[in-house]
Amino acid sequence: MATEGLVPITRDYLARYYDKYPLPPLPDGVTTLAARLRDMSADLAAVAPMSPDEELLGREAGGIPAHKIDENMWKNREQMEEILFLLNKSRRPNPLQQKSTPEDDEIACKLDVVETKIKDMLKKLEQFQLTNADNVFNTVMTYMPQDFRGTLIRQQRERSERNKQAEVDALVHAGVSIRDRYKLLWKQQMERRVQLAQLGSATGVYKTLVRYLVGVPQVLLDFIRQINDSNGPMEVQRERYGPALYTLTKLVLAIRLYLHLSLARYGQMKIEKDDLAVLQQAVVIYSEEFGKFTTFIGEVFVNAPFFISAEDAGADSRTSDEYRETIIPAGKTHEVILSVEAVNSYIAWDFSLQQGALGTLLDIGFHVEYISLSGEKTLILPYRRYEADQGNFCTVSAGSYKLVWDNSYSTFFKKTLRYKVDAVPPVVEPAEPVVAP
């Protein structure tokens, strides 16, 4: 299909798509169990006054979840980690660690089952988020020319994600809470979304990048420009699928609140069998329904109309021939000057030699220089002789650079050089899935 034939991605357009994917309703027990757990927590709060942190947790469990779908995903992941922290055997009350009585032993065993279910669900959620992120990135890459620029984008993504992980690791090393770590993770997520929206708006350095993405349909750029808007096209997704996820978020918060209070007051009041049964039932139904939800939303995402490849859009920028050819006589050089505007940009090149007369040596000298404002030259890539040098680049600061192909060592044969070079600004980080803004 031709790019110009694509339909704008509006709320009405998405609503018609989502009509094909009705979400099965949650069991009534989800809401009932969450309310029951909050009542049980209130009984425990009467045993001993709640600390400020416990009061904060109580307000969150009884409050209204965030509106954005992926913020709820991160909130569920945070709560799973908090629950696993509580259930870690080394942090349980001493009677449960030592299984002092048959009753303690039975409770500990049932908590082990709860721990296993939450741990399994956490792994599935982590994989769900990783898979969605990779799917988006790989789709974006279908619009990129299949040369050094695609390699740059991939390496930039890897470096960016390493930097983000280093931020998280530094917090963990400093001993911050799980809550604080997830504040950073969500901040990083929103940074990705802002960058995605900037790409759609083509502002600043992203305007430069858009010229490399000339095959991206305008309807997609218009869509991602509104990706963070509260009343943008994605609001229809929140209306359709948000309520079920909000209900599950409230359930996992209620599970954590009850576990926290019951373990903190275990020395004063052991967990009753009926209460433990409610907890187990809540964890089972939460794991089952949250698993169903992620599977469902993943299918909706993969088939979404905004998740379109370059081939489907009829984009041909990836395969356009941007090479230039020149003849370099014996004893001569060919030079290209590049101007770089931003720090941490790249200069990149891809070249080869065409077969010439019989006996022609298919190699050529090549080096890269930095040219200062005063005209002084600094060698940044040493001279070497190449047959071809494809997909190469180096990180540079702002300034002027000269790429030189050198045939001066030849006394007779000219060389037919086929090349392309570019100055590439710092690349937009890949955005997380637009399925859940």
Contacts in CASP RR format, 6 or more apart in sequence:
PFRMAT RR
TARGET T0000
AUTHOR 0000-0000-0000
METHOD contacts of the structure
MODEL  1
MATEGLVPITRDYLARYYDKYPLPPLPDGVTTLAARLRDMSADLAAVAPM
SPDEELLGREAGGIPAHKIDENMWKNREQMEEILFLLNKSRRPNPLQQKS
TPEDDEIACKLDVVETKIKDMLKKLEQFQLTNADNVFNTVMTYMPQDFRG
TLIRQQRERSERNKQAEVDALVHAGVSIRDRYKLLWKQQMERRVQLAQLG
SATGVYKTLVRYLVGVPQVLLDFIRQINDSNGPMEVQRERYGPALYTLTK
LVLAIRLYLHLSLARYGQMKIEKDDLAVLQQAVVIYSEEFGKFTTFIGEV
FVNAPFFISAEDAGADSRTSDEYRETIIPAGKTHEVILSVEAVNSYIAWD
FSLQQGALGTLLDIGFHVEYISLSGEKTLILPYRRYEADQGNFCTVSAGS
YKLVWDNSYSTFFKKTLRYKVDAVPPVVEPAEPVVAP
1 312 0 8 1.000
1 313 0 8 1.000
1 314 0 8 1.000
2 314 0 8 1.000
3 215 0 8 1.000
3 217 0 8 1.000
3 218 0 8 1.000
3 313 0 8 1.000
3 314 0 8 1.000
3 315 0 8 1.000
6 217 0 8 1.000
6 219 0 8 1.000
6 220 0 8 1.000
6 308 0 8 1.000
6 313 0 8 1.000
7 13 0 8 1.000
7 219 0 8 1.000
8 219 0 8 1.000
8 222 0 8 1.000
8 223 0 8 1.000
9 219 0 8 1.000
9 220 0 8 1.000
9 222 0 8 1.000
9 223 0 8 1.000
9 233 0 8 1.000
9 305 0 8 1.000
9 306 0 8 1.000
10 233 0 8 1.000
11 232 0 8 1.000
11 233 0 8 1.000
11 235 0 8 1.000
11 236 0 8 1.000
13 233 0 8 1.000
13 305 0 8 1.000
14 233 0 8 1.000
14 234 0 8 1.000
14 236 0 8 1.000
14 237 0 8 1.000
14 305 0 8 1.000
14 306 0 8 1.000
15 236 0 8 1.000
17 304 0 8 1.000
17 305 0 8 1.000
18 236 0 8 1.000
18 237 0 8 1.000
18 240 0 8 1.000
18 300 0 8 1.000
21 296 0 8 1.000
21 299 0 8 1.000
21 300 0 8 1.000
21 303 0 8 1.000
23 240 0 8 1.000
23 241 0 8 1.000
23 244 0 8 1.000
23 293 0 8 1.000
23 296 0 8 1.000
24 292 0 8 1.000
24 296 0 8 1.000
25 244 0 8 1.000
26 244 0 8 1.000
26 247 0 8 1.000
26 248 0 8 1.000
26 289 0 8 1.000
27 285 0 8 1.000
27 289 0 8 1.000
29 285 0 8 1.000
30 247 0 8 1.000
30 248 0 8 1.000
30 251 0 8 1.000
30 285 0 8 1.000
30 286 0 8 1.000
30 289 0 8 1.000
31 247 0 8 1.000
33 251 0 8 1.000
33 254 0 8 1.000
33 278 0 8 1.000
33 281 0 8 1.000
33 282 0 8 1.000
33 285 0 8 1.000
34 247 0 8 1.000
34 250 0 8 1.000
34 251 0 8 1.000
34 254 0 8 1.000
34 282 0 8 1.000
35 254 0 8 1.000
36 278 0 8 1.000
36 282 0 8 1.000
37 251 0 8 1.000
37 254 0 8 1.000
37 255 0 8 1.000
37 257 0 8 1.000
37 258 0 8 1.000
37 278 0 8 1.000
37 279 0 8 1.000
37 282 0 8 1.000
38 61 0 8 1.000
38 62 0 8 1.000
38 254 0 8 1.000
38 257 0 8 1.000
38 258 0 8 1.000
40 258 0 8 1.000
40 262 0 8 1.000
40 275 0 8 1.000
40 278 0 8 1.000
41 58 0 8 1.000
41 61 0 8 1.000
41 254 0 8 1.000
41 257 0 8 1.000
41 258 0 8 1.000
41 261 0 8 1.000
44 258 0 8 1.000
44 261 0 8 1.000
44 262 0 8 1.000
44 265 0 8 1.000
44 269 0 8 1.000
45 54 0 8 1.000
45 261 0 8 1.000
47 265 0 8 1.000
47 268 0 8 1.000
47 269 0 8 1.000
48 264 0 8 1.000
48 265 0 8 1.000
48 268 0 8 1.000
50 58 0 8 1.000
50 261 0 8 1.000
54 260 0 8 1.000
54 261 0 8 1.000
54 264 0 8 1.000
57 253 0 8 1.000
57 256 0 8 1.000
57 257 0 8 1.000
57 260 0 8 1.000
58 257 0 8 1.000
60 253 0 8 1.000
61 250 0 8 1.000
61 253 0 8 1.000
61 254 0 8 1.000
61 256 0 8 1.000
61 257 0 8 1.000
62 250 0 8 1.000
62 253 0 8 1.000
62 254 0 8 1.000
63 250 0 8 1.000
64 246 0 8 1.000
65 72 0 8 1.000
65 75 0 8 1.000
65 245 0 8 1.000
65 246 0 8 1.000
65 249 0 8 1.000
65 250 0 8 1.000
66 72 0 8 1.000
66 75 0 8 1.000
66 249 0 8 1.000
67 230 0 8 1.000
67 238 0 8 1.000
68 238 0 8 1.000
68 436 0 8 1.000
68 437 0 8 1.000
69 237 0 8 1.000
69 238 0 8 1.000
69 241 0 8 1.000
69 242 0 8 1.000
69 245 0 8 1.000
69 297 0 8 1.000
69 435 0 8 1.000
69 436 0 8 1.000
69 437 0 8 1.000
70 189 0 8 1.000
70 432 0 8 1.000
70 433 0 8 1.000
70 435 0 8 1.000
70 436 0 8 1.000
70 437 0 8 1.000
71 186 0 8 1.000
72 242 0 8 1.000
72 245 0 8 1.000
72 246 0 8 1.000
72 249 0 8 1.000
73 125 0 8 1.000
73 129 0 8 1.000
73 245 0 8 1.000
73 436 0 8 1.000
74 182 0 8 1.000
74 185 0 8 1.000
74 186 0 8 1.000
74 189 0 8 1.000
75 182 0 8 1.000
75 249 0 8 1.000
76 125 0 8 1.000
76 248 0 8 1.000
76 249 0 8 1.000
76 252 0 8 1.000
76 290 0 8 1.000
77 122 0 8 1.000
77 125 0 8 1.000
77 126 0 8 1.000
77 129 0 8 1.000
77 182 0 8 1.000
78 178 0 8 1.000
78 179 0 8 1.000
78 182 0 8 1.000
79 249 0 8 1.000
79 252 0 8 1.000
79 253 0 8 1.000
79 255 0 8 1.000
79 256 0 8 1.000
80 118 0 8 1.000
80 121 0 8 1.000
80 122 0 8 1.000
80 125 0 8 1.000
80 252 0 8 1.000
81 122 0 8 1.000
81 178 0 8 1.000
81 182 0 8 1.000
82 178 0 8 1.000
82 179 0 8 1.000
82 256 0 8 1.000
83 114 0 8 1.000
83 115 0 8 1.000
83 118 0 8 1.000
83 252 0 8 1.000
83 255 0 8 1.000
83 256 0 8 1.000
83 259 0 8 1.000
84 115 0 8 1.000
84 118 0 8 1.000
84 119 0 8 1.000
84 122 0 8 1.000
85 91 0 8 1.000
85 178 0 8 1.000
86 256 0 8 1.000
86 259 0 8 1.000
86 260 0 8 1.000
86 263 0 8 1.000
87 111 0 8 1.000
87 114 0 8 1.000
87 115 0 8 1.000
87 118 0 8 1.000
87 259 0 8 1.000
89 97 0 8 1.000
90 97 0 8 1.000
92 108 0 8 1.000
92 111 0 8 1.000
92 263 0 8 1.000
93 263 0 8 1.000
93 266 0 8 1.000
93 267 0 8 1.000
94 100 0 8 1.000
95 101 0 8 1.000
95 104 0 8 1.000
95 266 0 8 1.000
95 267 0 8 1.000
96 104 0 8 1.000
96 107 0 8 1.000
96 108 0 8 1.000
96 111 0 8 1.000
96 263 0 8 1.000
96 266 0 8 1.000
97 108 0 8 1.000
98 104 0 8 1.000
99 105 0 8 1.000
99 108 0 8 1.000
103 270 0 8 1.000
104 270 0 8 1.000
107 270 0 8 1.000
107 271 0 8 1.000
107 276 0 8 1.000
110 276 0 8 1.000
110 280 0 8 1.000
113 280 0 8 1.000
114 279 0 8 1.000
114 280 0 8 1.000
114 283 0 8 1.000
117 283 0 8 1.000
117 284 0 8 1.000
117 287 0 8 1.000
118 283 0 8 1.000
118 287 0 8 1.000
120 287 0 8 1.000
121 286 0 8 1.000
121 287 0 8 1.000
121 290 0 8 1.000
121 291 0 8 1.000
124 291 0 8 1.000
124 294 0 8 1.000
125 290 0 8 1.000
125 294 0 8 1.000
128 294 0 8 1.000
128 298 0 8 1.000
129 432 0 8 1.000
129 433 0 8 1.000
132 298 0 8 1.000
132 301 0 8 1.000
132 432 0 8 1.000
132 433 0 8 1.000
132 435 0 8 1.000
132 436 0 8 1.000
133 430 0 8 1.000
133 432 0 8 1.000
133 433 0 8 1.000
135 301 0 8 1.000
135 302 0 8 1.000
135 307 0 8 1.000
135 433 0 8 1.000
136 307 0 8 1.000
136 430 0 8 1.000
136 431 0 8 1.000
136 432 0 8 1.000
136 433 0 8 1.000
136 434 0 8 1.000
137 157 0 8 1.000
137 430 0 8 1.000
139 307 0 8 1.000
139 308 0 8 1.000
139 309 0 8 1.000
140 153 0 8 1.000
140 430 0 8 1.000
140 431 0 8 1.000
141 150 0 8 1.000
141 153 0 8 1.000
141 154 0 8 1.000
142 309 0 8 1.000
142 310 0 8 1.000
142 311 0 8 1.000
142 315 0 8 1.000
142 318 0 8 1.000
143 213 0 8 1.000
143 215 0 8 1.000
143 216 0 8 1.000
143 310 0 8 1.000
143 315 0 8 1.000
143 317 0 8 1.000
143 318 0 8 1.000
144 150 0 8 1.000
144 153 0 8 1.000
144 212 0 8 1.000
144 213 0 8 1.000
144 318 0 8 1.000
145 212 0 8 1.000
145 317 0 8 1.000
145 318 0 8 1.000
145 319 0 8 1.000
145 320 0 8 1.000
145 322 0 8 1.000
146 318 0 8 1.000
146 319 0 8 1.000
147 322 0 8 1.000
147 350 0 8 1.000
147 391 0 8 1.000
147 420 0 8 1.000
148 348 0 8 1.000
148 349 0 8 1.000
148 350 0 8 1.000
148 390 0 8 1.000
148 391 0 8 1.000
148 392 0 8 1.000
148 393 0 8 1.000
148 422 0 8 1.000
149 212 0 8 1.000
149 348 0 8 1.000
149 422 0 8 1.000
149 424 0 8 1.000
151 391 0 8 1.000
151 393 0 8 1.000
152 346 0 8 1.000
152 348 0 8 1.000
152 393 0 8 1.000
152 424 0 8 1.000
152 427 0 8 1.000
153 427 0 8 1.000
153 430 0 8 1.000
156 426 0 8 1.000
156 427 0 8 1.000
156 429 0 8 1.000
157 427 0 8 1.000
157 429 0 8 1.000
157 430 0 8 1.000
160 429 0 8 1.000
164 188 0 8 1.000
167 184 0 8 1.000
167 188 0 8 1.000
168 181 0 8 1.000
168 184 0 8 1.000
168 185 0 8 1.000
171 180 0 8 1.000
171 181 0 8 1.000
171 184 0 8 1.000
172 181 0 8 1.000
189 432 0 8 1.000
190 228 0 8 1.000
191 429 0 8 1.000
192 429 0 8 1.000
192 430 0 8 1.000
192 431 0 8 1.000
192 432 0 8 1.000
193 227 0 8 1.000
193 228 0 8 1.000
193 431 0 8 1.000
193 432 0 8 1.000
193 437 0 8 1.000
194 228 0 8 1.000
195 206 0 8 1.000
195 428 0 8 1.000
195 429 0 8 1.000
195 431 0 8 1.000
196 224 0 8 1.000
196 227 0 8 1.000
196 428 0 8 1.000
196 431 0 8 1.000
196 434 0 8 1.000
197 224 0 8 1.000
197 225 0 8 1.000
197 226 0 8 1.000
197 227 0 8 1.000
197 228 0 8 1.000
198 204 0 8 1.000
198 206 0 8 1.000
198 428 0 8 1.000
199 206 0 8 1.000
199 209 0 8 1.000
199 210 0 8 1.000
199 213 0 8 1.000
199 221 0 8 1.000
199 224 0 8 1.000
199 428 0 8 1.000
200 206 0 8 1.000
200 210 0 8 1.000
200 221 0 8 1.000
200 222 0 8 1.000
200 224 0 8 1.000
200 225 0 8 1.000
201 225 0 8 1.000
202 210 0 8 1.000
202 221 0 8 1.000
205 342 0 8 1.000
205 425 0 8 1.000
205 426 0 8 1.000
206 428 0 8 1.000
208 341 0 8 1.000
208 425 0 8 1.000
209 425 0 8 1.000
209 427 0 8 1.000
209 428 0 8 1.000
210 216 0 8 1.000
210 221 0 8 1.000
212 424 0 8 1.000
213 317 0 8 1.000
214 317 0 8 1.000
215 310 0 8 1.000
215 313 0 8 1.000
215 315 0 8 1.000
215 316 0 8 1.000
215 317 0 8 1.000
215 318 0 8 1.000
216 313 0 8 1.000
216 315 0 8 1.000
217 308 0 8 1.000
217 313 0 8 1.000
217 315 0 8 1.000
220 306 0 8 1.000
220 308 0 8 1.000
220 313 0 8 1.000
223 233 0 8 1.000
223 306 0 8 1.000
223 434 0 8 1.000
224 431 0 8 1.000
224 434 0 8 1.000
226 232 0 8 1.000
226 233 0 8 1.000
226 234 0 8 1.000
227 234 0 8 1.000
227 431 0 8 1.000
227 434 0 8 1.000
227 437 0 8 1.000
228 437 0 8 1.000
229 235 0 8 1.000
234 434 0 8 1.000
234 437 0 8 1.000
237 435 0 8 1.000
237 436 0 8 1.000
241 293 0 8 1.000
241 297 0 8 1.000
241 300 0 8 1.000
244 293 0 8 1.000
245 293 0 8 1.000
248 286 0 8 1.000
248 289 0 8 1.000
248 290 0 8 1.000
248 293 0 8 1.000
251 282 0 8 1.000
251 285 0 8 1.000
251 286 0 8 1.000
252 286 0 8 1.000
252 290 0 8 1.000
254 282 0 8 1.000
255 279 0 8 1.000
255 282 0 8 1.000
255 283 0 8 1.000
255 286 0 8 1.000
258 275 0 8 1.000
258 279 0 8 1.000
259 279 0 8 1.000
262 269 0 8 1.000
262 271 0 8 1.000
262 275 0 8 1.000
271 279 0 8 1.000
297 435 0 8 1.000
297 436 0 8 1.000
298 435 0 8 1.000
300 435 0 8 1.000
301 307 0 8 1.000
301 433 0 8 1.000
301 435 0 8 1.000
301 436 0 8 1.000
304 434 0 8 1.000
304 435 0 8 1.000
306 434 0 8 1.000
307 434 0 8 1.000
307 435 0 8 1.000
310 317 0 8 1.000
310 318 0 8 1.000
322 420 0 8 1.000
323 350 0 8 1.000
323 418 0 8 1.000
323 419 0 8 1.000
323 420 0 8 1.000
324 418 0 8 1.000
324 419 0 8 1.000
324 420 0 8 1.000
325 354 0 8 1.000
325 416 0 8 1.000
325 417 0 8 1.000
325 418 0 8 1.000
325 419 0 8 1.000
326 334 0 8 1.000
326 416 0 8 1.000
326 417 0 8 1.000
326 419 0 8 1.000
327 414 0 8 1.000
327 415 0 8 1.000
327 416 0 8 1.000
327 417 0 8 1.000
328 334 0 8 1.000
328 364 0 8 1.000
328 405 0 8 1.000
328 407 0 8 1.000
328 414 0 8 1.000
328 415 0 8 1.000
328 416 0 8 1.000
328 417 0 8 1.000
329 407 0 8 1.000
329 414 0 8 1.000
330 407 0 8 1.000
330 410 0 8 1.000
330 411 0 8 1.000
330 412 0 8 1.000
330 413 0 8 1.000
330 414 0 8 1.000
331 407 0 8 1.000
331 408 0 8 1.000
331 409 0 8 1.000
331 410 0 8 1.000
331 411 0 8 1.000
332 407 0 8 1.000
332 408 0 8 1.000
333 404 0 8 1.000
333 405 0 8 1.000
333 406 0 8 1.000
333 407 0 8 1.000
333 408 0 8 1.000
334 404 0 8 1.000
334 405 0 8 1.000
334 407 0 8 1.000
334 417 0 8 1.000
335 402 0 8 1.000
335 403 0 8 1.000
335 404 0 8 1.000
335 405 0 8 1.000
336 402 0 8 1.000
336 403 0 8 1.000
336 419 0 8 1.000
336 421 0 8 1.000
337 371 0 8 1.000
337 400 0 8 1.000
337 401 0 8 1.000
337 402 0 8 1.000
338 347 0 8 1.000
338 400 0 8 1.000
338 401 0 8 1.000
338 402 0 8 1.000
338 403 0 8 1.000
338 421 0 8 1.000
338 422 0 8 1.000
338 423 0 8 1.000
339 399 0 8 1.000
339 400 0 8 1.000
339 423 0 8 1.000
340 347 0 8 1.000
340 396 0 8 1.000
340 397 0 8 1.000
340 398 0 8 1.000
340 399 0 8 1.000
340 400 0 8 1.000
340 401 0 8 1.000
340 423 0 8 1.000
341 398 0 8 1.000
341 399 0 8 1.000
341 423 0 8 1.000
341 425 0 8 1.000
342 398 0 8 1.000
342 425 0 8 1.000
342 426 0 8 1.000
343 397 0 8 1.000
343 398 0 8 1.000
343 426 0 8 1.000
344 395 0 8 1.000
344 397 0 8 1.000
344 426 0 8 1.000
345 395 0 8 1.000
345 396 0 8 1.000
345 397 0 8 1.000
345 398 0 8 1.000
345 423 0 8 1.000
345 424 0 8 1.000
345 425 0 8 1.000
345 426 0 8 1.000
346 393 0 8 1.000
346 394 0 8 1.000
346 395 0 8 1.000
346 396 0 8 1.000
346 423 0 8 1.000
346 424 0 8 1.000
347 368 0 8 1.000
347 393 0 8 1.000
347 394 0 8 1.000
347 396 0 8 1.000
347 401 0 8 1.000
347 403 0 8 1.000
347 421 0 8 1.000
347 422 0 8 1.000
347 423 0 8 1.000
347 424 0 8 1.000
348 391 0 8 1.000
348 392 0 8 1.000
348 393 0 8 1.000
348 421 0 8 1.000
348 422 0 8 1.000
348 423 0 8 1.000
348 424 0 8 1.000
349 389 0 8 1.000
349 391 0 8 1.000
349 392 0 8 1.000
349 393 0 8 1.000
349 403 0 8 1.000
349 419 0 8 1.000
349 420 0 8 1.000
349 421 0 8 1.000
349 422 0 8 1.000
350 389 0 8 1.000
350 390 0 8 1.000
350 391 0 8 1.000
350 392 0 8 1.000
350 419 0 8 1.000
350 420 0 8 1.000
350 421 0 8 1.000
351 366 0 8 1.000
351 386 0 8 1.000
351 388 0 8 1.000
351 389 0 8 1.000
351 390 0 8 1.000
351 405 0 8 1.000
351 417 0 8 1.000
351 418 0 8 1.000
351 419 0 8 1.000
351 420 0 8 1.000
352 387 0 8 1.000
352 388 0 8 1.000
352 390 0 8 1.000
352 417 0 8 1.000
352 418 0 8 1.000
352 419 0 8 1.000
353 362 0 8 1.000
353 363 0 8 1.000
353 364 0 8 1.000
353 387 0 8 1.000
353 388 0 8 1.000
353 415 0 8 1.000
353 416 0 8 1.000
353 417 0 8 1.000
353 418 0 8 1.000
354 416 0 8 1.000
354 417 0 8 1.000
354 418 0 8 1.000
355 362 0 8 1.000
356 413 0 8 1.000
356 416 0 8 1.000
357 413 0 8 1.000
359 413 0 8 1.000
360 413 0 8 1.000
360 415 0 8 1.000
361 410 0 8 1.000
361 413 0 8 1.000
362 387 0 8 1.000
363 385 0 8 1.000
363 386 0 8 1.000
363 387 0 8 1.000
364 385 0 8 1.000
364 386 0 8 1.000
364 405 0 8 1.000
364 406 0 8 1.000
364 407 0 8 1.000
364 415 0 8 1.000
364 417 0 8 1.000
365 383 0 8 1.000
365 384 0 8 1.000
365 385 0 8 1.000
365 386 0 8 1.000
365 405 0 8 1.000
365 406 0 8 1.000
365 407 0 8 1.000
365 409 0 8 1.000
366 381 0 8 1.000
366 383 0 8 1.000
366 384 0 8 1.000
366 385 0 8 1.000
366 386 0 8 1.000
366 389 0 8 1.000
366 403 0 8 1.000
366 404 0 8 1.000
366 405 0 8 1.000
366 406 0 8 1.000
367 379 0 8 1.000
367 381 0 8 1.000
367 382 0 8 1.000
367 383 0 8 1.000
367 384 0 8 1.000
367 403 0 8 1.000
367 404 0 8 1.000
367 406 0 8 1.000
368 379 0 8 1.000
368 380 0 8 1.000
368 381 0 8 1.000
368 394 0 8 1.000
368 401 0 8 1.000
368 402 0 8 1.000
368 403 0 8 1.000
368 404 0 8 1.000
369 377 0 8 1.000
369 378 0 8 1.000
369 379 0 8 1.000
369 380 0 8 1.000
369 401 0 8 1.000
369 402 0 8 1.000
369 404 0 8 1.000
370 377 0 8 1.000
370 378 0 8 1.000
370 380 0 8 1.000
370 396 0 8 1.000
370 399 0 8 1.000
370 400 0 8 1.000
370 401 0 8 1.000
371 377 0 8 1.000
371 399 0 8 1.000
371 400 0 8 1.000
371 401 0 8 1.000
371 402 0 8 1.000
372 378 0 8 1.000
377 402 0 8 1.000
380 394 0 8 1.000
380 396 0 8 1.000
380 401 0 8 1.000
381 394 0 8 1.000
383 406 0 8 1.000
385 409 0 8 1.000
393 424 0 8 1.000
401 423 0 8 1.000
403 421 0 8 1.000
405 415 0 8 1.000
405 417 0 8 1.000
405 419 0 8 1.000
407 414 0 8 1.000
407 415 0 8 1.000
END
